[in-house]
Amino acid sequence: MMQLHPLPPFNEETAIQKIQKAEDAWNSKDPIRISKAYTLDTEWRNRGQFINGRKEVQDFLADKWKNELDYKLKKQLWTFNDNRIAVRFEYEYRDKNGQWYRAYG
């Protein structure tokens, strides 16, 4: 079976590869592609909204990008250890009125 992405344990090189693949997926703005990186029973929380399973993730992302135009995400390796990766991120988008927003985490 072909390995589609780096799997644990991570070293610096494979951690960076995994982060880049995730960044590329999110910047594709393809909800199906992105959702495949998560388990079938994934659970997300977005403020007061709870999102359960890949189908809800796909619907959430499709709705998100109807309002967040020109979305762009950048991820950077913060640290890693065996089977865990921590990243820093920033993303930006504009709304329908042309107002730009940026978030960091």
Secondary structure as the mmCIF struct_conf table of DSSP 4:
data_model
#
loop_
_struct_conf.conf_type_id
_struct_conf.id
_struct_conf.beg_label_comp_id
_struct_conf.beg_label_asym_id
_struct_conf.beg_label_seq_id
_struct_conf.end_label_comp_id
_struct_conf.end_label_asym_id
_struct_conf.end_label_seq_id
BEND BEND1 HIS A 5 HIS A 5
BEND BEND2 PRO A 8 PRO A 9
HELX_LH_PP_P HELX_LH_PP_P1 PHE A 10 PHE A 10
HELX_RH_AL_P HELX_RH_AL_P1 GLU A 12 SER A 28
TURN_TY1_P TURN_TY1_P1 LYS A 29 LYS A 29
HELX_RH_AL_P HELX_RH_AL_P2 PRO A 31 SER A 35
TURN_TY1_P TURN_TY1_P2 LYS A 36 ALA A 37
BEND BEND3 TYR A 38 TYR A 38
TURN_TY1_P TURN_TY1_P3 LEU A 40 ASP A 41
STRN STRN1 GLU A 43 ASN A 46
TURN_TY1_P TURN_TY1_P4 ARG A 47 GLY A 48
STRN STRN2 GLN A 49 ASN A 52
HELX_RH_AL_P HELX_RH_AL_P3 GLY A 53 ASN A 67
BEND BEND4 GLU A 68 GLU A 68
STRN STRN3 LEU A 69 ASN A 81
TURN_TY1_P TURN_TY1_P5 ASP A 82 ASN A 83
STRN STRN4 ARG A 84 ARG A 94
TURN_TY1_P TURN_TY1_P6 LYS A 96 ASN A 97
BEND BEND5 GLY A 98 GLY A 98
STRN STRN5 TRP A 100 TYR A 104
#
